[in-house]
């Protein structure tokens, strides 16, 4: 099965017309990673002469070099070269969800238009470095096509409740904070008619520039003078997580410069920090590694899938569960920093996956009165302040001990 991918292109207008040079950014990235033009050309499969000519041409175009080379010191990006590289990475990170959503819709339509269209599975999910592997693995399996659309965790669960998708991907912290963090999701849960499919656990933490020049160590440092924070969009699970952590630590979000910002992926937050536009962001470890940032672990959470009971016997969902249990998926996750398989493919009732739900797990909707009560309750201060670092350790240890029975 062929797949469409959509990527942005850079057109640079000069006197002779528009120019497009796709190898330029790849070369800048390789030079930045290796520190040598010879090593960069080997990594890209380019001749040294071609790379030299390419850099010379664009230096003449912009009136300033993009790469500085000194005998015995290798090659490094100039300030202009760095700006080009970070701009390209920020564009890719920011546009990735929208481009992936459009490509996924096109691929699904192509599959349906085929002579023998495969089973079709619609997944709406919070972006994650585990869930993004699934469409390709499903394509390799060859029996079902997945249409994956990225959105916040709250939006994904809302889509499932409205019948707009077959599977929703979302994440919730493990441990003591979980019940309070669950409240934004509760109105969209139909626990009696839905099931959880386990996927992975992952670590969320603070992403800071290499060397951590501002000495940021904990969430309280976000409120310090001179620290610029970059946030996720309000409906994202990471934004819900941050709000819960701030509330538990009694940190006023209004004191955090940049709290009202809203990037749509972990990679976009990391790119923002790497470019120098912000000093710190909250996100997962793979994004920090991708942009060569330092990572300070804060909390462990569980990324999981939700589906309706009636779809568990559908061919497409059976294929997804088989993929989650496959050695190929396990091998893929092994390469993702901060991610650990969490009995992937095991099916649980909501009450088994989230024991704090108790009798409330059979509710089918949140009434206006209940929502008002919940909103009022979340404004109360906790009985005592909690150390975020201690919470993270406690949550991680509890997460390792927790297990549930596979059910339908």
N, C-alpha and C positions, 0 to 999 in steps of 0.2 A: 504494500500500500504506500503510495507516494504522499508526502506531506508538504504543505506550504508553510514557509516561515517568512515573516515580514520584519525587515530591519530598516531603520532610517538611513538616508544617504545625505552626505554633505556636498553641497554645490558651492563652489567659491567663484564669485564673479570677478573677472579681471578684464582688461581691455580687449582681449581676444575672445571673450565669451565665458561661459560657465565651464568650470573644470571640476571633475570628480576624480579623486585619487584614493580608492579604498585601501591601498596598502600603507598610506601615510600613518594612520592611527595605529595600525598593527605594528609598524616599525617603531613609532614612538613608545608604545607599550613595551615592546621587546627591549629597547634600549634602557628604559626605566627599570625593567626587571633584572637585566643582566649587567648593566654598567659598561658594556663593550659593544661596539658596532659589529665587530667580527662575530661575537656570540649571538647577537641579535639576528644577523643575516643567516647564520646557520640554523637557528631556531625556526626562521620563517621560510627557509629554502630559497632565499634571494642571493644573487651575486653581490659581492661587496661593491662593485662598480655601480650596479643599479641603485643600491641603497644610497651610496654617496651622491649620485646624480639627483636622486629624488629629494634628498635633504637640501642640496645646493639650489635646486629649482625653486623650492618653496621658501628658502631663505631669501632668494632674490625677489620673489613675489611679495613677501611681507616686509622686506627691508630689514629683517632681523633673523638671526639663526634660531632654529628650533632645538638644535643639539650642539653642545660644546664638546670639543675633543682636544685633549692635551696628551702629548707623548708621555707615556708612563703612568697616566692617570685615567685612561679609559675614556668613556663617553658618558655624558650626563645631559639631561634635559635642561635647557635654559628656562627662565621664568615664563617666557612665551610658550615654549614647548610644554611645560607643565600645565599651563592654562588650557591649551588645546586638548591635552590628554584628559584632564579632569572634566572639561566641558563635554567631551565625547562620552565619558563614562557616566556622567550625570544624566545626559540625554537618554542613553540606553537604559539606565536604571529607572528613570522616571516614566519612560514610555513603555517599558517592558510589559506591564499588565494589560494595557490597552491593545498593544500589538499582538500579544499572545491570545487575548480574547477574540480578536477579529480573525486571526489565523485559525484558531480552533473552530470557530463557526464555519469558516470556509471549508476546512478539512472534513467537518461533519457533513456538510452539504454535498461534498464530492462523494463521500462514502454512501450517502443515501441515494445518490444518482446512479450508482454503479449497477451493473447487471444483477449482481447478487449482493445487495447491501448487507453488511454485517449488523449484528445487534448494536444498539446505540445506547450510550450511557452519558447523561448530563451531570457534570460535577461542578458545583459552585463552591469555591474554597478560598480561605485565607492563604496568601502566598506562603509557601514553605519550600525548603530545599529537598524535602522528601517527596511531597506531593507533585512537584514539578517533573519528577522522573516518570510518573505513571503513564502519561499519554504515549510516550515512546515505548515503554515496556508493553503496554496494551497493543500497540501497533505490531510489535514483534510477535506477540502471541497470535495475532491475526484473526481472532474470532469476534472481536467487538471493538467498536470505535468509541473513543472518549472525547467528549466536548468539554474542555476544562475552561472555566471562566474564573478569573481572580476577582475577589472582593473581600471586604472585611468579614470577620467571623460572625458578627451579628447579622449582617446582610445575607451571608450564606445560609444560616439557620432559618432566617425569614423566608428565603427562597424555597427551602425544603418544605416549610409549613404551608406555603402558598401553592405547592405543586409545580414550581417553576424549575426544579431540578430533581434528580434521582438521589444524589449524594451531596452532603454538605461537609466541608472541611473546616474545622475550628480548633482552637486550643485553649486550655485552662490550666492554671498553675496547680501544682500538687500541694497538699498539706493544708495548714490552718487557714490560709487566705482564700482557699477555693470557694467556700460557700458565699462569701461576699462578692467575689469576682464573678460568680455565676449569675447574679441578679440581672444584668443587661440581656442575658441569653434566655432567661426563664419564660418571657412572654411567647417565645417561638417554639418551645418544646412541647411535643405531644408524646410524652413518655410511654403511654400505653400502646401507641401505634408505631413507635420508632425504636430503632436499635442503634447501638454504638458498634463501630468496627475499629478495633485498635490499630494503631499505626506506629508511632514512635514517641519517645521523649526527647526533649531538646533543652538547651540552656539559653536563657536570655540574659544579656548583660549590657554593660556600658561600653560603647565603642568610642575610643579616643584616639587622637593622633599618636603616631609612633613616638615612644619615649614619654608619653603622657606629660607634656610640658606644663600643664596647669595642676598636676598632682591630684587629679580627680580619682577618688577611691570609693565613694559611696553615694547613694541618692541625695543625701543632704548637701553634697557639694554642688548639685545642680542649681541651688538657690544662691550660690556665692556670687558676689559682684564680679563682673568681667567674664562669666561663663555663659556662652551662647549654646542653647540646646536646640535640637531639631527633633520634632515629634512625628508620630504617625497620625493618620486620619482618624476622626472621632469614632467611626464604626469598626475599627480594627481591633483584633484581640490584644495586640500589643498596647494600644491606647488604654483599653480596659484594664490590662495588667498594671500599667504605670499608675493609673488613677488609684487602683487598690493598694499598691505599694506606698504611694504618697500618703494616702489616708492612714494606713497602718503606722507609718513612721511620723505622722503628724507634721507633714511638710505642706505648706501652702503653695499650691500650683501657681498662684498669682505672683509669687516671688521668683519664678523661673523664667528667665528671658528666653523666648522662643517656644514656650509651651503651646501657644495657639497655632503654631505651624502644623502642617499635615502632609507628609510624604506617604506614598501608597505602597512602598515595599521596604523591606530591610535593606536591600541593595541601594535604594535611593537615599535612605538615611545615611548609610555608610559613605556613599559618594559625596554627600553634602559635607560630612565631616572631613573626608580626605581632601576636598577642595579648599578647605579653610573657611568655608562659609559658616560653619558651626564648630564648636569645640567638642561636643559630645552628643550621642544619641543612644537610644535603647534599641537593641536588636539581637539577632542570633549570631553565633560565632562564624558561620560560613561567610556572611556578608563582611564581617570585620577582616577575615583572612583575605577575601577577594580584593579588598582595597588597602591591604597592608597596614591595618590599624591594630592598635593594642586592644585587648578584650578583657574586661573585668567581669567575671561571672556574678550574677545577682540571684537568679532563681531558676529552678527546673520546672518545666511544664510538660503536659501531655498534649500532643497533637493527635487528633482522632477524627473519624468520619462518622456521620450520622445518616441513616437511611430509614425508609418506611419498611415495616415488617413485610408487607405484601410484595416488595421488590426483591427480597432476599433470594427467591427462587428463579428470578429472571436470568437468562443466559449471560447477559452483560455483567450483572453484579456477581454472579458466580465466577466469571472470568477475572474480575477485579480482585476478589478474595483469593483466588488461586495465584494471581500475580503477587499479591502482598505476602503470601506464604512461600514464594519461590526463592531458590538460591540466588537468582538474578537480582531480585530486589534487595536481598540481604547484602549481596556484594556491592551494590550501588550505594547503600546507606553507610557501609563501612568506610567509604571515602569521604563522607560529609562530616566535618568537625562539629563536635557538640551534639550530634544526633546519635541515638541508640534505639535499636528496634525494641518495640514494646508489645511482644506477642502479636506481631502484625497479622491481621486477618482474622483474629479471634472476635467473635460476635458476643456482645453483652447487652443486658438490659441497662437502661439508664441508672436504675437504683444500684446496680452492681458496680457500674463504672464511677458513679458519684453518690456514695453512701449517704451524704448529708441531705439528699433530696427526700429520703424517707417516704412518708405517706404522700408528700406533695408531688411525688414523681408521677402520679396518675392524673394530674391536672391536664386539661386540654387547652387552656388559654389563661391568660392573666387578665383579671377583671380590672376596670379603671380604679376601683377602690383599692384593690391589692397593689396596683402599680403606685398609687399615691402613697400608700403606707410604706411600700418598699423605698420610694424616693425619700420620704421623710426619715426613715431609719438610716439610710446611707449617709445622712448629713451629721449623725451623731459621732462624736469622737470615741475612739476605742477606750476601754477601761484603763489601759496603760499603754505607753509607747512601746513599740516593738523594734528591735534591732533588725535591720534588713539583712545583714550578714548572717545573723543567727537564724532568721527565718529561712534563708536559703538553704542552710545546712540541714535544718529540721525537715524542710520540705523534701529535699533530695533523699534523705534517709527514709522518710515515710514512703516516697514514691517507689523505692526499691523493694519495700516489703509488701506493697499492695498487690493483690491479684484478684481475679474474678473468674467465675465459671462461664464457659462458653455456652450461650443459650440462643434461642430464638423466641 
